[in-house]
Amino acid sequence: MNSTWVNIPPPPGTQSHYGYAQRTSRTPPSPTQEESMLRIRAAPNPLPAYHSVQVKQTFSNPTPQYYVPPLPVPASAMSQEASKKPKINWPQPVREYVQRSFDQSNMLPDVGRPEMEAKLKETISASTDAQTLETMDWASLPLPQQMIREERLRASWQQQSVDFHMAANGLSTPSKKRKSQELVGPDESSTPWRANKRGLENRVTFDKTNLNDNKKANSKLNKALEKRQKRFDGGYKSSWRASPSPEPISGPVVGTCQNLEKGYLRLTAAPRPSEVRPEHILKQSLEFLKKKWKKDGNYTYICDQFKSMRQDLTVQRISNELTVSVYEIHARIALEKGDLGEYNQCQSQLRVLYANKRGGNPEEFKAYRILYFIHTANRTALNDVLAELTPVEKKSRAIKHALDVRSALALGNYNRFFRLYLDTPNMGAYLMDMFVVRERLAAMAFICKACVSSIY
């Protein structure tokens, strides 16, 4: 019995692992077209030649959207939300202010109750938002009806000033009355061709109505000017009187204060003698502060006291050895604490005092100036200081040391620089501490460069 399935090849993609038909040593004879058709028809479930794929219009599957109505909020939830709101505990001054506002004796006839209540609510809400309910002075705060009256008066004054300026410049203020054309209905008088009927005639001929209007406006302006002139001539009497100003002091102030300690306060007016210490009290205060500094070492307190002493010396125009001592001691203390701001102020004043030959230690502080300009790398100011030095000053130990430091840095001789750093006179070491780290790093950079060049 011959079967029709003998020579039917297997479906493609089932003979190998990768889906390609493997070649065999025996190639079956190719069937004719009629035999192939018979075989396909005889098969119970013929294999399709392709798989139909539905074409996608978009990259994502559209999801159906349905309208979901919002659920009604139950009354219990609303009551819970209302209970969660913080209750404001109104202070007693606010309650009294509200009572005064609604008192019948404080009510004004020209201010209605709704306006007053709206203004009161606005005032308390603004204070609540600014968190000033406890700090605001409710006892002296104007009542809401008084605020409304003041706002109205202010607005009327502004409007009067605008009207006066416009009238003075020849401009007419807009009238609050509606024009007759606005009240007339859509009849013949409102049509444009009838409204402009006398336009050309008015421009060519002289209109008498305009002349009458100008006369009336000028008369009103003259009356307003007359009122203003009367008011400034003496018709308006002001109750304000200027407070008597103190007479200016011709010479320096002579202090009468006897306190050894007094805090520094920047002057905003002429100094009072009762708040200024005289010279003999300042000498006692200086000795007291020197002992206080050695005992406590509180720089904030000492700086405040020395600034107060400098202020008393300045307002009394005292310029002597006491002034030089105060500035020098304050400058040394500022150097010790690294306060270059106060040190610069003292140094600037000492430069003037040294120029006036008031004594002190000019060589010491000139050496400090040289070291300070080396720290700030201010070559221009440093050259100015070097040009001002005399041969006698160059021989002093402090100035000679500062000049050697400057020469060592200029030549790059760091060995000599660090030897000078270890042998600094007076308080110059505090200034050298401010730039010795910078110079140490520069020296290390030069040493590294020298080692690298010797290797290569």
Number of C-alpha atoms within 10 A of each C-alpha: 3 5 6 13 10 7 12 12 8 9 9 10 12 11 12 10 9 9 10 11 14 10 7 7 5 6 7 10 7 9 11 8 8 8 12 13 11 11 14 14 11 12 11 7 8 10 9 7 6 6 6 7 6 6 6 8 7 7 6 7 8 7 6 5 6 6 5 6 6 6 6 6 8 8 9 9 10 11 10 10 10 10 10 9 8 7 7 7 6 11 10 11 15 17 12 12 19 18 11 16 20 16 10 9 8 12 18 13 8 9 14 12 14 9 13 21 16 11 17 19 14 13 13 15 13 13 15 14 9 9 11 12 18 14 8 13 11 17 12 8 11 12 21 25 24 17 15 18 14 12 12 12 12 12 12 12 12 12 12 12 12 13 16 18 12 13 17 15 9 13 12 12 11 7 7 6 6 8 9 7 11 9 8 11 9 10 7 11 12 13 10 9 10 11 12 11 10 11 10 9 11 12 9 9 8 10 11 10 9 10 11 11 11 13 12 12 15 15 12 13 16 13 11 15 14 11 13 13 12 12 12 10 10 9 11 10 9 7 5 6 6 5 6 6 6 7 6 7 9 6 8 11 20 18 20 15 15 16 14 17 18 18 13 16 10 8 8 6 6 11 16 12 16 13 14 25 26 21 19 10 17 23 17 12 20 20 11 13 17 13 11 14 14 9 9 10 13 11 14 8 14 20 17 15 21 22 20 20 26 18 18 24 23 14 16 19 14 15 13 15 13 19 24 20 17 20 24 21 15 23 23 19 19 20 21 17 12 15 13 16 12 17 20 16 13 21 21 11 14 25 13 11 20 16 10 11 11 17 15 19 13 18 20 18 23 21 25 24 21 23 26 21 18 20 16 12 12 12 11 9 15 18 12 10 15 13 9 9 13 9 8 8 17 17 12 13 16 21 23 15 21 25 16 14 24 18 14 17 14 10 8 15 13 19 10 14 19 15 11 18 16 9 11 17 16 14 17 25 19 17 21 20 13 14 16 16 11 11 15 14 11 14 16 12 11 13 11 11 11 11 10 9 8 7 6 5
